Amino acid sequence: MQNTPESLLGINMPTEQISATVLESERLEDGKPKLEKPGRHLAGSKGCHQRRRGARYYFYQVLGLIGEVLITIGLLIGLFIVWQIWWTNIEANNVLNKQVTAISRTYGQAIDRVGNKHKEEPPVMKDAADYEVMGLVYIPRFGKDYVTPIRSGVGANVLDTGAFGHYPETVNAGALGNFSIASHRDMYGSRMWNADELTTGDAIIVENEDYFWVYKVVETRTVLPADVWAIAPDPFLAADAVARGEEWQITEPTRRLLTLTTCDPPLVASHRLIIHAELDYWMKRSEGTPEELLDNGNKVEAS
């Protein structure tokens, strides 16, 4: 007889059943299933999991790198703001103090008593070339030590020194019209940081080598940067026209005004804070000093 798997086993069954029986017997040890290593399908699933885990790893690495870059940019912006606001203020104020002392020395010592208040037609401040000193401005509301140079022009070469800049298209101090000057609010000396504290009746005093002009605040307002009517010869008539929805016109001035302009609010500068003042009186330096300066104790001593 031919030796076949059937004959060797002594049973008569199809080859496929014999193979299945053999395989079944191999899976049993003492009647218990034999443990086997995972098959290919499990190994393949583990590989996919590892690939997905690797993809997540690289994703988080990239995300972390982006976060570090953003943090670095934020720190650089923060340092720039600190430099622009804090350090430029220190530098500008140091320079301003020296300039004020030098200008006061040039003007000479004012008489330390209250002078005569002149109400008649005042003298007019002299013109000056761009960047040249026109005078000094005192604002007692801001403290006894507050005094700042006024220079001709409103470019960065003037304003970034911490000085007030004179809008050259406006009249000079003492003249009929609107003597308009600007200064930074929150950098390069922050000379107008407390501008919102000015109230009606507060004094703003302009000085040159011969005269004092004493203005008193009459109105404050907030406008957009494009609202140049705020420094018009008569900003009140211009404001009325704008309020009526009309185009404002340059009119013949009838008042002697001073206008301060600065950014508002601080650190944002989306608008402009406007302080209008009107001439109250003028005084010769040879006759004395305005009482607003003597009462406040902030007249700079020439040395």
Secondary structure, 3 states (H helix, E strand, C coil): CCCCHHHHHCCCCCHHHHHHHHHHHHCEECCEECCCCCCHHHHHHHHHHHHHHHHHHHHHHHHHHHHHHHHHHHHHHHHHHHHHHHHHHHHHHHHHHHHHHHHHHHHCCCCCCECCCECCCCCCCCCCCCCCEEEEEECHHHCCCCEEEEEECCCHHHHCCCCEEECCCCCCCCCCEEEEEECCCCCCCCCCCCHHHCCCCCEEEEECCCEEEEEEEEEEEEECCCCHHHHCCCHHHHHHHHHCCCCCCCCCCCCEEEEEEEEECCCCCCEEEEEEEEEEEEEECCCCECHHHHHHCCCCCCC
